[in-house]
Amino acid sequence: MADEYKKPYFILFNGITDTLASLDAGKLGEARERLIRAQQEAEDAYISEEESNAS
């Protein structure tokens, strides 16, 4: 069960790390886009994992 959270976790972790770099550089718009992208990618990864476990 914990494995289904691994990929989404890493996507979010890396997205947040990248966002922090954007914030440090003063790129607020880029930071916002990175967070949105990370959220969408993590959700897609979770749904995909759920679907493959249901098969």
Secondary structure, 3 states (H helix, E strand, C coil): CHHHHHHHHHHHHHHHHHHHHHHHCCCHHHHHHHHHHHHHHHHHHHHHHHHHHHC
